[in-house]
């Protein structure tokens, strides 16, 4: 397991001798607005779910998820987060050689290593904004390919038509399309592969990110029935806890509340991301890569390292992601996950100060500096 995942506010709180709640976590890629208050209230009223065993295969939650996405329940499997499914799939499909399109989530490679599956990386180029090179992917010899769309940590979004063409021209290769961050992208219904009828496509869907419930650990894979049948023998009973199942069932049966919440989320992300990127471009040498998600990958100027920037932000009780341990990236990359307006402003000003001086500048606590801070 890789060290240095985002969201480790507990370790930083111990170092700073403060409470975790005093740290602004801009390292974890979760909804700046969530969780939904209605969902929290519903779970509070249903805490009795922890007193009994949940459904062994989360059958009710699976049916609710399938109905929400208009797919056959027999093509859906729940897991203890998408990461648990990622670790299950290489073994279940008996993969011999995998390809990870990166830089991306480290657990794809770790899952292959754990299951003794040979794994290669195809590293995309920053000069192309880490866009997916379809010809290069198609030319790689592998029976399992991991593609994160939108990708973490780059934020790159690939059109559905391109992914479909890639899968159709490689019918003997299984493609695992991780759509954990797709709800943050504009018009996700035009990109998702969840409705695909291609026999070699598996799609991962996460509840953790868009609804900000990562502690509940709930994710799904949608795949052709014959592939689900291959995954079933490797599933553990009761892997999805009772509260997680209750949360999914509520979310998937209240589209009149969920859909406006997600649209509001996307609107807020567009607004916040636009001014953060513009301000950094105007006032620093930090390069922000185009992102379809709630996080932004940043290339630092030569006089700064990810470790130094991480330390500077941490001292100011803001946690960002040092991306130097992503295969294909270096010590020049960090990732910032957006929060609400005031927190984004404070983080942006701290980054600009440090970029200008290379040393810790004054903590402006989000206070504007006249017209140059206007959005």
VMD Tcl script that draws the C-alpha trace (Angstrom):
set ca {
  {0.00 0.00 0.00}
  {1.39 3.40 -0.99}
  {2.03 5.92 1.74}
  {0.94 9.51 1.27}
  {-2.68 9.23 0.22}
  {-4.63 12.43 0.62}
  {-6.74 13.13 3.65}
  {-4.32 12.23 6.45}
  {-5.37 15.11 8.68}
  {-4.88 13.03 11.81}
  {-1.13 12.72 11.39}
  {-0.77 16.42 10.59}
  {-2.89 17.33 13.62}
  {-0.53 15.31 15.82}
  {2.47 17.11 14.34}
  {0.90 20.54 14.82}
  {-0.60 19.63 18.20}
  {-4.03 20.78 17.15}
  {-7.42 19.23 16.52}
  {-8.10 17.63 13.10}
  {-11.07 19.98 12.74}
  {-8.65 22.93 12.81}
  {-7.01 21.76 9.58}
  {-8.45 22.63 6.17}
  {-8.14 19.43 4.16}
  {-7.49 20.31 0.53}
  {-5.81 16.99 -0.17}
  {-8.90 14.77 -0.27}
  {-10.97 14.88 -3.46}
  {-14.44 15.18 -1.99}
  {-17.42 17.46 -2.51}
  {-16.80 20.93 -1.03}
  {-20.52 21.17 -0.21}
  {-21.34 17.73 1.08}
  {-22.49 15.63 2.69}
  {-26.12 16.42 1.98}
  {-27.86 17.59 5.17}
  {-30.90 15.50 4.29}
  {-28.75 12.38 4.07}
  {-27.08 13.11 7.40}
  {-30.47 13.55 9.04}
  {-31.73 10.31 7.51}
  {-28.73 8.36 8.77}
  {-29.11 9.87 12.24}
  {-32.68 8.57 12.30}
  {-31.55 5.12 11.17}
  {-28.65 4.35 13.47}
  {-30.45 1.16 14.44}
  {-28.96 -0.29 11.26}
  {-25.73 -0.88 13.17}
  {-27.46 -3.29 15.58}
  {-28.16 -5.97 12.98}
  {-26.25 -7.65 10.18}
  {-26.65 -5.86 6.84}
  {-27.73 -7.66 3.70}
  {-24.83 -9.93 2.76}
  {-24.52 -8.66 -0.82}
  {-26.21 -5.27 -0.33}
  {-29.07 -6.44 -2.51}
  {-31.43 -3.52 -1.83}
  {-28.70 -0.94 -2.40}
  {-27.67 -2.69 -5.62}
  {-31.25 -2.60 -6.93}
  {-31.59 1.08 -6.00}
  {-28.31 1.91 -7.74}
  {-29.33 -0.08 -10.82}
  {-32.73 1.65 -11.01}
  {-31.15 5.10 -10.64}
  {-28.78 4.39 -13.55}
  {-31.32 2.38 -15.57}
  {-29.24 -0.79 -15.76}
  {-29.91 -4.45 -14.95}
  {-29.25 -5.23 -11.24}
  {-27.55 -8.43 -12.40}
  {-24.83 -6.24 -13.90}
  {-24.04 -4.43 -10.65}
  {-21.93 -5.40 -7.62}
  {-21.35 -3.38 -4.46}
  {-18.05 -3.18 -2.61}
  {-16.43 -1.65 0.44}
  {-15.49 1.39 -1.61}
  {-14.25 1.25 -5.20}
  {-10.76 0.48 -3.90}
  {-11.91 -2.88 -2.57}
  {-13.31 -3.68 -6.01}
  {-10.07 -2.56 -7.67}
  {-8.16 -5.08 -5.59}
  {-10.68 -7.83 -6.33}
  {-10.92 -7.48 -10.10}
  {-7.43 -8.49 -11.34}
  {-7.62 -11.80 -9.51}
  {-11.25 -12.50 -10.42}
  {-10.75 -11.93 -14.16}
  {-7.47 -13.89 -14.04}
  {-5.52 -11.10 -15.68}
  {-2.00 -11.93 -16.76}
  {-0.77 -8.51 -17.85}
  {-2.25 -5.13 -17.01}
  {-1.70 -1.60 -18.24}
  {-2.19 1.45 -16.04}
  {-2.64 4.73 -17.88}
  {-1.01 7.37 -15.71}
  {0.02 9.29 -13.80}
  {-2.94 8.05 -11.81}
  {-4.23 6.38 -8.67}
  {-1.51 4.14 -7.23}
  {-3.84 1.37 -6.10}
  {-4.38 0.12 -9.66}
  {-0.75 -0.94 -9.75}
  {-0.80 -2.09 -6.12}
  {-3.85 -4.27 -6.81}
  {-2.03 -5.97 -9.66}
  {1.09 -6.49 -7.54}
  {-0.95 -8.01 -4.71}
  {-2.57 -10.42 -7.17}
  {0.71 -11.29 -8.96}
  {-0.35 -9.64 -12.20}
  {2.40 -8.10 -14.33}
  {1.70 -4.40 -14.75}
  {3.09 -1.70 -17.02}
  {2.51 2.05 -16.97}
  {1.83 4.25 -19.95}
  {2.72 7.74 -18.75}
  {0.98 10.65 -20.45}
  {2.80 13.91 -21.08}
  {2.34 17.29 -19.37}
  {3.06 18.95 -22.71}
  {-0.27 17.49 -23.89}
  {-2.04 18.34 -20.61}
  {-1.92 14.60 -19.86}
  {-4.47 13.85 -22.61}
  {-5.09 10.19 -23.33}
  {-3.20 8.97 -26.40}
  {-5.62 6.45 -27.90}
  {-3.18 5.07 -30.46}
  {-0.55 4.36 -27.83}
  {-3.03 2.63 -25.53}
  {-4.36 0.49 -28.37}
  {-0.83 -0.62 -29.26}
  {-0.03 -1.95 -25.77}
  {-0.25 -5.69 -25.21}
  {-2.38 -6.19 -22.08}
  {-5.52 -8.09 -21.12}
  {-6.62 -5.56 -18.47}
  {-6.41 -1.77 -18.82}
  {-7.09 0.76 -16.05}
  {-8.39 4.18 -17.12}
  {-9.54 6.80 -14.62}
  {-11.97 9.26 -16.21}
  {-11.71 12.04 -15.16}
  {-8.22 11.13 -14.08}
  {-6.72 11.57 -10.65}
  {-4.51 13.57 -10.11}
  {-4.48 15.32 -13.51}
  {-8.21 16.09 -13.82}
  {-8.11 15.13 -17.51}
  {-11.44 14.11 -19.04}
  {-11.64 11.81 -22.07}
  {-14.66 11.84 -24.38}
  {-16.94 8.83 -24.26}
  {-16.63 8.35 -28.02}
  {-12.86 7.97 -27.73}
  {-13.10 5.41 -24.94}
  {-15.79 3.46 -26.77}
  {-13.68 3.36 -29.94}
  {-10.69 2.12 -27.94}
  {-12.73 -0.65 -26.31}
  {-14.34 -1.72 -29.59}
  {-11.02 -2.02 -31.40}
  {-9.57 -4.17 -28.58}
  {-12.35 -6.71 -27.90}
  {-10.02 -9.21 -26.19}
  {-8.89 -6.66 -23.61}
  {-10.91 -5.83 -20.49}
  {-11.16 -2.13 -19.70}
  {-11.81 -0.93 -16.17}
  {-13.11 2.64 -16.41}
  {-13.00 4.37 -13.04}
  {-15.62 7.15 -13.01}
  {-15.26 8.04 -9.33}
  {-14.84 11.75 -10.15}
  {-17.24 12.00 -13.08}
  {-20.11 13.60 -11.11}
  {-17.92 16.70 -10.73}
  {-17.60 17.14 -14.52}
  {-20.01 19.10 -16.66}
  {-22.68 16.98 -18.38}
  {-21.52 13.67 -16.88}
  {-24.42 11.86 -18.54}
  {-22.72 12.48 -21.89}
  {-19.44 10.93 -20.73}
  {-20.34 7.98 -18.52}
  {-19.86 4.46 -19.80}
  {-22.24 3.02 -17.23}
  {-24.89 2.43 -19.88}
  {-22.46 0.75 -22.29}
  {-23.36 -2.69 -23.60}
  {-19.79 -3.53 -24.63}
  {-18.80 -6.97 -23.28}
  {-15.27 -5.88 -22.30}
  {-16.12 -2.79 -20.24}
  {-16.35 -2.53 -16.44}
  {-17.26 0.80 -14.84}
  {-16.47 1.86 -11.28}
  {-18.78 4.29 -9.50}
  {-17.97 5.85 -6.13}
  {-20.36 7.27 -3.55}
  {-17.47 8.72 -1.53}
  {-16.48 11.68 -3.66}
  {-19.61 13.40 -4.95}
  {-21.62 12.86 -1.76}
  {-18.69 13.29 0.63}
  {-19.22 10.07 2.57}
  {-15.77 8.45 2.26}
  {-15.98 7.09 5.80}
  {-18.93 4.89 4.86}
  {-16.87 3.04 2.20}
  {-19.31 2.26 -0.59}
  {-18.69 1.81 -4.30}
  {-20.07 -0.14 -7.24}
  {-18.90 -1.87 -10.36}
  {-21.19 -2.19 -13.35}
  {-20.18 -4.87 -15.84}
  {-21.68 -7.43 -18.21}
  {-23.40 -10.24 -16.35}
  {-20.72 -12.80 -17.22}
  {-18.05 -10.57 -15.70}
  {-20.11 -10.01 -12.55}
  {-20.41 -13.79 -12.29}
  {-16.61 -14.01 -12.32}
  {-16.33 -11.41 -9.56}
  {-18.96 -12.99 -7.29}
  {-16.85 -15.90 -5.94}
  {-14.29 -13.39 -4.68}
  {-16.80 -11.19 -2.85}
  {-16.86 -11.19 0.94}
  {-20.28 -11.33 2.64}
  {-21.32 -8.21 4.56}
  {-18.50 -6.17 3.05}
  {-20.83 -3.14 2.85}
  {-21.98 -1.99 6.29}
  {-25.58 -1.25 7.20}
  {-25.30 2.54 7.31}
  {-23.57 2.57 3.93}
  {-26.37 0.49 2.45}
  {-28.96 2.81 3.98}
  {-27.15 5.85 2.57}
  {-27.06 4.43 -0.95}
  {-30.71 3.43 -0.84}
  {-31.73 6.93 0.25}
  {-29.51 8.67 -2.32}
  {-30.63 6.50 -5.21}
  {-34.35 6.86 -4.40}
  {-34.37 10.65 -4.03}
  {-33.33 11.98 -7.45}
  {-35.40 15.12 -6.90}
  {-32.93 16.07 -4.15}
  {-29.75 14.44 -5.45}
  {-29.74 15.85 -8.99}
  {-30.08 19.54 -7.94}
  {-27.41 18.98 -5.28}
  {-24.97 17.64 -7.87}
  {-25.77 20.44 -10.30}
  {-25.19 23.01 -7.57}
  {-21.89 21.28 -6.80}
  {-20.77 21.52 -10.43}
  {-21.76 25.19 -10.62}
  {-19.81 26.02 -7.47}
  {-16.74 24.12 -8.71}
  {-16.79 25.97 -12.05}
  {-16.90 29.32 -10.29}
  {-14.22 28.59 -7.70}
  {-11.86 26.82 -10.08}
  {-12.05 29.61 -12.64}
  {-10.83 32.36 -10.34}
  {-8.25 30.20 -8.53}
  {-6.63 29.22 -11.84}
  {-6.77 32.78 -13.17}
  {-5.29 34.28 -10.00}
  {-2.42 31.81 -9.90}
  {-1.68 32.41 -13.59}
  {-1.62 36.19 -13.09}
  {0.34 36.32 -9.85}
  {2.69 33.30 -9.87}
  {4.71 30.91 -12.01}
  {2.54 27.97 -10.98}
  {1.06 26.10 -13.94}
  {-2.46 24.76 -13.40}
  {-3.48 21.92 -15.68}
  {-7.01 21.87 -17.13}
  {-9.29 19.88 -14.85}
  {-12.84 18.58 -15.18}
  {-13.03 17.89 -11.46}
  {-12.92 19.56 -8.07}
  {-9.13 19.26 -7.85}
  {-6.32 21.00 -9.72}
  {-2.89 19.56 -10.53}
  {-0.19 22.21 -10.33}
  {3.36 22.24 -11.71}
  {5.62 24.31 -9.49}
  {8.35 26.71 -10.65}
  {11.90 25.39 -10.54}
  {12.84 27.05 -7.27}
  {10.13 25.18 -5.34}
  {9.57 21.54 -4.46}
  {6.35 19.78 -3.56}
  {7.74 18.95 -0.12}
  {8.55 22.60 0.62}
  {5.15 23.82 -0.55}
  {3.39 21.06 1.39}
  {5.30 22.03 4.54}
  {4.51 25.72 4.10}
  {0.80 25.05 3.68}
  {0.79 22.56 6.55}
  {2.29 25.13 8.91}
  {-0.70 27.28 8.04}
  {-3.00 24.34 8.78}
  {-3.90 23.64 5.18}
  {-3.30 20.11 3.90}
  {-2.57 19.70 0.18}
  {-1.36 16.71 -1.82}
  {2.33 16.27 -2.52}
  {2.19 14.43 -5.86}
  {5.82 13.36 -6.01}
  {4.87 9.74 -5.24}
  {2.62 9.40 -8.28}
  {4.37 7.29 -10.91}
  {5.14 9.66 -13.78}
  {5.20 12.84 -11.70}
  {8.06 14.46 -9.82}
  {8.80 16.68 -6.85}
  {7.50 19.63 -8.89}
  {3.82 18.68 -8.62}
  {1.12 19.30 -6.03}
  {-2.65 18.91 -6.13}
  {-5.20 21.24 -4.56}
  {-8.77 20.11 -3.96}
  {-11.20 23.00 -3.83}
  {-13.16 23.89 -0.73}
  {-15.45 26.84 -0.12}
  {-14.70 30.42 -1.16}
  {-12.84 31.72 1.89}
  {-10.68 28.62 2.20}
  {-9.82 28.69 -1.50}
  {-8.87 32.37 -1.27}
  {-6.60 31.82 1.72}
  {-4.88 28.83 0.12}
  {-4.37 30.67 -3.15}
  {-2.79 33.68 -1.44}
  {-0.48 31.45 0.58}
  {0.65 29.69 -2.60}
  {1.29 33.00 -4.34}
  {3.27 34.36 -1.40}
  {5.43 31.27 -1.20}
  {5.96 31.13 -4.95}
  {7.18 34.73 -4.94}
  {9.51 34.43 -1.98}
  {10.32 30.75 -1.58}
  {9.85 31.28 2.12}
  {6.79 31.39 4.31}
  {4.96 34.64 3.77}
  {2.40 36.27 6.06}
  {-0.81 34.40 6.69}
  {-3.47 36.65 5.21}
  {-6.31 34.48 6.59}
  {-8.15 34.92 3.31}
  {-8.19 38.75 3.43}
  {-8.23 40.39 -0.02}
  {-5.34 42.64 -1.06}
  {-7.30 45.33 -2.86}
  {-8.23 44.99 -6.51}
  {-5.66 42.30 -7.28}
  {-7.68 39.87 -5.11}
  {-10.99 40.61 -6.80}
  {-12.64 37.77 -8.64}
}
mol new
graphics top color blue
foreach p $ca { graphics top sphere $p radius 0.5 }
foreach p [lrange $ca 0 end-1] q [lrange $ca 1 end] { graphics top cylinder $p $q radius 0.2 }
display resetview
